[in-house]
Amino acid sequence: MDSGKRILLIISGGIAAYKCLELIRRLRERNFQLRCVLTCGGAQFVTPLSIAALSEGKVYSDVFSLTDESEMGHIQLSRDADLLVVTPASADIVARMAAGIADDLATTVLLATDKPVLIAPAMNVRMWEHAATQANIHTLEARGIIRVGPESGDMACGEFGVGRMAEVSEIIAAIEGCLGNEAGVVAGPLVGRNALVTSGPTREPIDPVRFIANRSSGKQGHAIATALAHLGAQTTLVSGPTALADPTAVKVVHVETAREMLAACEAALPVDIAVCAAAVADWRVSNTAGKKLKKNGVVAKLNLVENPDILQSLSQSGNKKPELLIGFAAETEDLVARATEKRLNKGCDWIVANNVSAEVGTFDGDDNKVYWIDGKVVEAWPRMSKDDVAMRLVKRIAAHFSGAS
């Protein structure tokens, strides 16, 4: 992404405002130029000092500040950016944007701008579902404002539903999509490449209400698909059941079982890149019951048979074999040894090993610590967020195709 790209980040009120600190850090890592506007509500959750420290710039908040007006008037502030981003976009600021109200600096610059605007809504599920909010969102989208999220999940208020602000990686993907798709051109070193990613667990039915599964959240696989799309690859994500929102700019195929996942992967071929990050169940029940099994004093016996090996199947797909095939090895002990053996047995080019012991919390957590193995080198990567693991891996993929690896 061009380091000259300028973003005006508007932080409104809501508990999700804390995510903006991570967003600022990630945007600065990508060399975006940032100016930040903090509303009175936003200042209840994050401080101007923390924003200024991370953005390395002044934080604007008062439309009537004579100092600000002499240095950077609100009209110039609204137009001296390539993109305006409102995150979190509370129900209040969404309503004021829809009504064209300009009663503070944030809404004034939004009304005065002639540049693209991206919003990341965040609010209670009832507020999001309210007819007024939905009408406001439709109004803004009809005016060309771009939206990312919200997602479904647990909320700070204790409720569950749609209203969580999109993850930082999703917001960055949307930002880069807005700025990288000018004149229909997608920027990135993987432009022209097709990628396939598997993610999440599979569910193997025992009867209509029970199944065999595992603790995979899908966060790592979804992050990899997002990162591939960031760098320009046409990406297909084949996902087992997760609580995650579908990544933007990615084709998503939802499946339940290992056999369905294999069929979806085979349908996506040929691809240049395949990353098998899903935690596929090794076995399924051969005698799946058509009705719910009942306790009758006799212990039920389940006959297990092996599921197809998706990674190995892709490695044996003849002229449709991906040019770069990457597997994941989820182990609880002897990580490097077992992952090295798996790479050889499965016939993949690279393998990424991670510890999924319960005490480590990899499956349910937001962080990961992995080993990258290509048959010649074993690299121990430091513990980092799954988004950062994904970006580091995808940058390695881009380097491979550029001949730099």
C-alpha positions as CSV (number, residue, x, y, z in Angstrom):
1,M,0.0,0.0,0.0
2,D,1.2,3.5,-0.9
3,S,2.7,5.1,2.2
4,G,1.3,8.4,1.1
5,K,-2.3,7.3,1.8
6,R,-3.9,9.5,4.4
7,I,-6.7,8.4,6.7
8,L,-8.8,10.5,9.0
9,L,-9.9,8.2,11.8
10,I,-13.0,9.3,13.8
11,I,-13.4,7.5,17.1
12,S,-16.8,7.7,18.6
13,G,-18.3,6.5,21.9
14,G,-18.6,2.8,22.8
15,I,-16.7,0.2,24.6
16,A,-15.3,-1.0,21.2
17,A,-13.3,2.2,21.1
18,Y,-10.4,0.4,22.8
19,K,-9.9,-1.6,19.6
20,C,-9.0,1.6,17.9
21,L,-5.7,1.7,19.7
22,E,-4.7,-1.6,18.0
23,L,-6.1,-0.4,14.7
24,I,-3.9,2.7,14.9
25,R,-0.9,0.6,15.7
26,R,-1.5,-1.7,12.7
27,L,-2.2,1.2,10.3
28,R,1.0,2.9,11.3
29,E,2.9,-0.3,10.7
30,R,1.6,-0.2,7.2
31,N,2.9,3.4,6.8
32,F,-0.5,5.1,6.5
33,Q,-0.6,8.8,7.5
34,L,-3.1,9.2,10.3
35,R,-5.1,12.1,11.7
36,C,-7.5,11.3,14.5
37,V,-10.7,12.9,15.7
38,L,-12.0,11.9,19.1
39,T,-15.6,12.6,20.1
40,C,-16.7,13.4,23.6
41,G,-18.2,9.9,23.9
42,G,-15.0,8.3,22.6
43,A,-12.9,10.1,25.2
44,Q,-14.9,8.3,27.9
45,F,-13.2,5.0,26.7
46,V,-9.8,6.0,25.3
47,T,-7.6,9.0,26.1
48,P,-6.3,11.6,23.7
49,L,-2.8,10.9,25.0
50,S,-2.9,7.2,24.1
51,I,-4.2,8.0,20.6
52,A,-1.6,10.7,20.1
53,A,1.2,8.4,21.3
54,L,0.2,5.7,18.9
55,S,-0.7,7.8,15.9
56,E,2.3,10.1,16.3
57,G,0.1,13.1,15.7
58,K,-2.3,15.6,17.2
59,V,-5.7,14.5,18.3
60,Y,-8.6,16.8,17.2
61,S,-11.8,17.1,19.2
62,D,-13.1,20.7,19.3
63,V,-14.7,22.3,16.3
64,F,-14.4,25.7,17.9
65,S,-10.8,25.6,18.8
66,L,-9.2,28.7,17.4
67,T,-5.7,27.1,17.4
68,D,-7.0,24.2,15.4
69,E,-8.8,26.5,13.0
70,S,-5.7,28.5,12.4
71,E,-3.6,25.5,11.7
72,M,-6.0,23.0,10.2
73,G,-9.6,24.2,9.7
74,H,-12.4,21.6,9.9
75,I,-13.1,21.9,6.2
76,Q,-9.5,21.2,5.3
77,L,-9.4,18.4,7.8
78,S,-12.4,16.8,6.2
79,R,-10.9,16.9,2.7
80,D,-7.2,16.5,3.4
81,A,-7.5,12.7,3.5
82,D,-7.9,9.8,1.1
83,L,-10.4,8.1,3.3
84,L,-12.5,8.9,6.4
85,V,-13.0,5.9,8.8
86,V,-15.5,6.0,11.7
87,T,-14.8,3.3,14.2
88,P,-16.6,2.5,16.3
89,A,-19.6,3.9,14.6
90,S,-22.1,4.1,17.4
91,A,-25.9,4.2,16.8
92,D,-25.8,7.9,17.7
93,I,-23.2,8.9,15.2
94,V,-24.8,6.8,12.5
95,A,-28.1,8.6,13.2
96,R,-26.5,12.0,13.1
97,M,-24.7,11.1,9.8
98,A,-27.9,10.0,8.2
99,A,-29.7,13.2,9.3
100,G,-26.9,15.4,8.2
101,I,-26.4,16.9,11.7
102,A,-23.1,18.7,12.3
103,D,-23.0,19.5,16.1
104,D,-19.4,18.5,16.8
105,L,-16.1,18.2,15.0
106,A,-16.7,14.6,14.0
107,T,-20.1,15.1,12.3
108,T,-18.9,18.5,10.9
109,V,-16.0,16.9,9.0
110,L,-18.2,14.0,7.9
111,L,-20.8,16.5,6.5
112,A,-18.1,18.6,4.8
113,T,-16.1,15.9,3.2
114,D,-16.0,14.9,-0.4
115,K,-13.9,11.8,0.2
116,P,-15.0,8.2,0.7
117,V,-16.2,7.2,4.1
118,L,-16.0,3.8,5.8
119,I,-17.9,3.0,9.0
120,A,-17.5,0.1,11.4
121,P,-20.7,0.0,13.4
122,A,-20.7,-1.2,17.1
123,M,-23.7,-1.2,19.4
124,N,-26.0,-3.4,21.5
125,V,-27.9,-6.0,19.4
126,R,-31.3,-4.4,20.1
127,M,-30.0,-1.0,19.0
128,W,-28.6,-2.6,15.8
129,E,-31.9,-4.4,15.0
130,H,-34.0,-1.3,15.7
131,A,-35.9,-0.1,12.7
132,A,-34.4,3.4,13.1
133,T,-30.8,2.1,13.0
134,Q,-31.5,-0.1,10.0
135,A,-33.1,2.8,8.2
136,N,-30.1,5.0,8.9
137,I,-27.7,2.3,7.7
138,H,-29.7,1.9,4.5
139,T,-29.7,5.7,4.0
140,L,-25.9,5.9,4.4
141,E,-25.2,2.9,2.1
142,A,-27.5,4.5,-0.5
143,R,-25.3,7.5,-0.3
144,G,-22.2,5.4,-1.0
145,I,-20.8,5.0,2.5
146,I,-19.0,1.7,2.9
147,R,-19.7,-0.5,5.9
148,V,-17.7,-3.3,7.5
149,G,-19.5,-5.4,10.2
150,P,-20.9,-5.6,12.7
151,E,-20.3,-9.2,13.7
152,S,-22.3,-11.6,15.9
153,G,-21.0,-12.7,19.3
154,D,-20.9,-11.9,23.0
155,M,-21.1,-8.3,24.0
156,A,-19.8,-6.3,26.9
157,C,-23.4,-5.7,28.1
158,G,-23.8,-9.5,28.5
159,E,-26.1,-10.0,25.5
160,F,-25.4,-12.1,22.4
161,G,-26.1,-11.1,18.8
162,V,-25.2,-8.9,16.0
163,G,-23.5,-5.6,17.0
164,R,-19.9,-6.4,17.8
165,M,-17.4,-4.2,15.9
166,A,-15.6,-6.0,13.2
167,E,-12.1,-7.2,14.1
168,V,-9.1,-5.0,13.4
169,S,-8.0,-7.3,10.6
170,E,-11.4,-6.9,8.9
171,I,-11.3,-3.2,9.2
172,I,-7.8,-3.0,7.8
173,A,-9.0,-5.3,4.9
174,A,-11.8,-2.9,4.2
175,I,-9.6,0.1,4.4
176,E,-7.1,-1.4,2.0
177,G,-9.9,-2.5,-0.2
178,C,-11.2,1.1,-0.4
179,L,-7.8,2.5,-1.1
180,G,-6.4,-0.3,-3.2
181,N,-9.4,-0.6,-5.5
182,E,-9.3,2.9,-7.0
183,A,-10.1,2.7,-10.7
184,G,-10.8,-0.9,-10.2
185,V,-7.2,-1.9,-9.5
186,V,-6.3,-4.2,-6.7
187,A,-2.9,-3.6,-5.2
188,G,-0.8,-6.3,-3.8
189,P,2.0,-8.8,-4.6
190,L,-0.4,-11.7,-5.0
191,V,-2.6,-10.1,-7.7
192,G,-3.4,-12.8,-10.3
193,R,-2.9,-15.7,-7.8
194,N,-5.8,-17.9,-6.7
195,A,-5.8,-19.2,-3.1
196,L,-7.7,-21.7,-1.1
197,V,-7.9,-21.8,2.7
198,T,-9.6,-24.3,5.0
199,S,-10.7,-23.1,8.4
200,G,-12.5,-24.1,11.6
201,P,-13.6,-27.5,12.8
202,T,-15.7,-30.1,11.1
203,R,-18.7,-31.8,12.7
204,E,-19.3,-35.5,12.1
205,P,-22.9,-36.5,13.0
206,I,-23.7,-39.2,15.5
207,D,-27.4,-38.7,15.2
208,P,-29.5,-35.7,14.2
209,V,-28.6,-33.7,17.4
210,R,-25.1,-35.0,18.4
211,F,-21.8,-34.8,16.6
212,I,-18.0,-35.3,17.0
213,A,-16.0,-32.1,16.7
214,N,-13.1,-30.2,18.3
215,R,-12.3,-26.8,19.9
216,S,-11.1,-25.0,16.8
217,S,-12.4,-21.4,16.6
218,G,-11.4,-20.8,13.0
219,K,-9.7,-17.6,13.9
220,Q,-6.3,-18.6,12.4
221,G,-7.7,-19.8,9.1
222,H,-10.0,-16.8,8.7
223,A,-7.1,-14.5,9.4
224,I,-5.0,-16.2,6.7
225,A,-7.8,-15.9,4.2
226,T,-8.1,-12.2,5.0
227,A,-4.4,-11.7,4.7
228,L,-4.3,-13.4,1.3
229,A,-7.0,-11.1,0.1
230,H,-5.2,-8.1,1.5
231,L,-2.2,-8.9,-0.7
232,G,-4.4,-9.3,-3.8
233,A,-5.1,-13.1,-4.1
234,Q,-8.5,-14.2,-5.3
235,T,-9.3,-16.3,-2.2
236,T,-11.8,-19.0,-1.4
237,L,-12.3,-19.9,2.2
238,V,-13.8,-23.3,3.0
239,S,-15.0,-23.1,6.6
240,G,-16.5,-25.5,9.0
241,P,-18.9,-24.2,11.6
242,T,-17.6,-21.2,13.5
243,A,-19.0,-18.1,15.3
244,L,-16.9,-15.8,13.0
245,A,-18.2,-13.4,10.4
246,D,-17.3,-14.1,6.8
247,P,-14.2,-12.1,5.8
248,T,-14.7,-9.4,3.3
249,A,-13.4,-9.7,-0.2
250,V,-13.2,-13.5,0.2
251,K,-15.5,-16.2,-1.3
252,V,-16.7,-18.3,1.6
253,V,-18.0,-21.9,1.3
254,H,-19.7,-23.2,4.5
255,V,-19.5,-26.9,5.2
256,E,-20.1,-29.2,8.1
257,T,-18.3,-32.5,7.6
258,A,-14.8,-33.5,6.4
259,R,-16.2,-35.1,3.3
260,E,-18.1,-31.9,2.5
261,M,-14.9,-29.9,3.1
262,L,-12.9,-32.1,0.7
263,A,-15.6,-31.8,-2.0
264,A,-15.5,-28.0,-1.7
265,C,-11.7,-27.9,-1.9
266,E,-11.7,-30.1,-5.0
267,A,-14.3,-27.9,-6.6
268,A,-12.1,-24.8,-5.9
269,L,-9.1,-26.3,-7.8
270,P,-6.9,-25.4,-9.6
271,V,-5.3,-22.8,-7.3
272,D,-1.8,-21.5,-6.9
273,I,-1.9,-21.5,-3.1
274,A,-3.6,-23.8,-0.6
275,V,-3.4,-23.4,3.1
276,C,-5.1,-26.2,5.1
277,A,-5.6,-24.6,8.5
278,A,-8.8,-26.4,9.4
279,A,-8.9,-28.9,12.3
280,V,-10.6,-31.7,10.4
281,A,-12.0,-34.6,12.4
282,D,-9.9,-37.7,11.9
283,W,-12.9,-40.0,12.3
284,R,-16.6,-40.1,11.6
285,V,-19.3,-42.5,12.7
286,S,-20.1,-45.1,10.1
287,N,-23.5,-46.0,11.7
288,T,-25.0,-42.5,12.0
289,A,-28.5,-42.8,13.5
290,G,-31.4,-41.4,11.7
291,K,-33.2,-40.6,14.9
292,K,-32.0,-39.3,18.3
293,L,-30.3,-42.1,20.2
294,K,-32.1,-42.8,23.5
295,K,-30.7,-44.2,26.8
296,N,-32.1,-47.7,27.2
297,G,-29.7,-49.2,29.8
298,V,-27.3,-50.3,27.1
299,V,-24.1,-48.4,26.3
300,A,-24.3,-47.2,22.7
301,K,-21.4,-48.4,20.5
302,L,-20.1,-46.1,17.8
303,N,-18.2,-47.6,14.9
304,L,-15.6,-45.0,13.8
305,V,-14.0,-44.9,10.4
306,E,-11.3,-42.6,9.1
307,N,-12.2,-39.4,7.3
308,P,-10.5,-38.4,4.1
309,D,-7.2,-36.6,4.5
310,I,-7.8,-33.3,2.8
311,L,-4.1,-32.2,2.8
312,Q,-2.9,-35.4,1.4
313,S,-5.7,-35.5,-1.2
314,L,-4.7,-32.0,-2.4
315,S,-1.0,-33.1,-2.7
316,Q,-2.1,-36.1,-4.9
317,S,-4.4,-34.1,-7.1
318,G,-2.2,-34.5,-10.2
319,N,-2.0,-31.5,-12.5
320,K,-4.4,-29.7,-10.2
321,K,-2.0,-29.8,-7.3
322,P,-1.5,-26.3,-5.8
323,E,1.9,-24.8,-6.7
324,L,2.4,-24.1,-3.0
325,L,0.6,-26.4,-0.5
326,I,0.8,-25.5,3.2
327,G,-0.5,-27.6,6.1
328,F,-1.0,-27.0,9.8
329,A,0.0,-29.5,12.5
330,A,-2.0,-29.1,15.7
331,E,0.0,-31.1,18.3
332,T,0.1,-31.3,22.1
333,E,3.7,-32.6,22.3
334,D,6.9,-33.1,20.2
335,L,5.7,-30.3,17.9
336,V,8.6,-30.0,15.5
337,A,9.3,-33.7,15.2
338,R,5.7,-34.6,14.5
339,A,5.1,-31.7,12.2
340,T,8.3,-32.6,10.2
341,E,7.0,-36.1,9.8
342,K,3.6,-34.9,8.8
343,R,5.0,-32.7,6.1
344,L,6.8,-35.7,4.5
345,N,3.8,-38.0,4.9
346,K,1.3,-35.6,3.5
347,G,3.4,-34.3,0.6
348,C,3.0,-30.6,1.4
349,D,5.6,-27.9,0.8
350,W,5.5,-26.1,4.1
351,I,3.9,-27.0,7.4
352,V,3.0,-24.7,10.4
353,A,3.1,-26.4,13.8
354,N,1.3,-25.1,16.8
355,N,0.6,-26.3,20.3
356,V,-3.1,-26.9,21.0
357,S,-2.8,-28.2,24.6
358,A,-5.7,-27.0,26.7
359,E,-3.4,-25.0,29.0
360,V,-1.9,-23.1,26.1
361,G,-5.3,-21.9,24.9
362,T,-4.4,-21.7,21.2
363,F,-7.8,-23.0,19.9
364,D,-9.9,-20.5,21.7
365,G,-7.4,-17.6,22.0
366,D,-6.4,-14.7,19.9
367,D,-2.7,-15.4,20.0
368,N,-0.6,-18.2,18.5
369,K,3.0,-19.4,18.7
370,V,4.0,-21.5,15.7
371,Y,7.0,-23.2,14.0
372,W,7.3,-22.7,10.3
373,I,8.9,-25.7,8.6
374,D,9.8,-26.1,4.9
375,G,12.0,-29.2,5.0
376,K,15.3,-27.3,5.2
377,V,14.6,-24.7,7.9
378,V,12.7,-24.8,11.1
379,E,11.8,-21.2,12.3
380,A,10.3,-20.6,15.8
381,W,8.1,-17.6,15.5
382,P,7.5,-15.6,18.7
383,R,4.0,-15.6,20.2
384,M,1.9,-13.0,18.4
385,S,-1.7,-12.4,17.4
386,K,-3.3,-14.8,14.9
387,D,-3.7,-11.8,12.6
388,D,0.0,-11.2,12.8
389,V,0.8,-14.9,12.3
390,A,-1.4,-14.8,9.2
391,M,0.2,-11.7,7.7
392,R,3.7,-13.1,8.4
393,L,2.9,-16.3,6.7
394,V,1.2,-14.6,3.7
395,K,4.2,-12.3,3.3
396,R,6.4,-15.4,3.2
397,I,4.0,-16.8,0.5
398,A,4.3,-13.6,-1.5
399,A,8.1,-13.7,-1.2
400,H,8.1,-17.3,-2.5
401,F,6.2,-16.3,-5.6
402,S,8.4,-13.3,-6.2
403,G,11.5,-15.5,-6.0
404,A,12.8,-13.8,-2.9
405,S,12.5,-16.8,-0.6
